[in-house]
Amino acid sequence: MYCQKSDLTAWVLGKYLDRVEKLSPGVIDGMLDQVSQEINEFIGRRYKLPLNKIPAVLKRIAIVLTSYRCLGAITSLMNTEAMSDNDLIYIQSEAKRAYKELEDIAGGRLTLDMEDENAGGNQPIQAISPPRVFGPEVLKKY
């Protein structure tokens, strides 16, 4: 898992999380697991899983997406940012940003501070070529 239940209070008031858990017991743990699996699907294209350490960007993404989904379970989040009377607008825009960052990580436009599986890491480059047609023996004739 990329974050813990206790990490969610950095983005969401505890009373909201208590309400989510009261309405649907176990939903927060389920969301944490679901978001972690989704992140693995994105970064597994580029990085070897499981990760040795959790980069801060992935932890933040997991917290934001889990918080967003938990809030969506107890309230109707607005569909447009044009409505400014919603107190939860920040979490909606952060969720959009989190998905964009996951796409950027999967596409190689945003890198994590770890070895990129598809880039080959620190492996030496090997060149394979066909046999020489004009080697020293042939050139001596001219």
C-alpha positions, 0 to 999 in steps of 0.5 A: 500500500502506498499510504495508510488510513492515518495519512488521509487526515492530511487532506480530509477532516477526520469527521468526514472519514468517520462518517464514511466508515460509519455509513460503509464499514471497511470502505476506506480499507477497500479504497486504499487497496483499490488505489494501490492496485491502480497505481501499480497498474500505471507504474508497473509498465515502467518500474519493477514491482514491488518498489523498495521504497515509496516515493513521496509523489506516489504517497501523495497520489494515493492519499489524494485519490483515496480521499477523493473516492471516500468523500465521493462515497458520502457526498456528491462532489461537483462535476464542474469547477465553475461552481465555487460554493463547494468546499471540496473543490481542492480535492477534485482538482488534486485528483485530476492532477494525480491521474495526470501524474500517473499517466506521465509516470507511465509514459516516462514524462515524469520519473521517480527517484529509482531505476527505470525498468524499461531504460535498462538501469546501469546495464552496459550497452551492447552493439551487435553488428554483422560480419565485416564485408571490407576488413583489412584482408580485402582492403589490402588488395586495393 
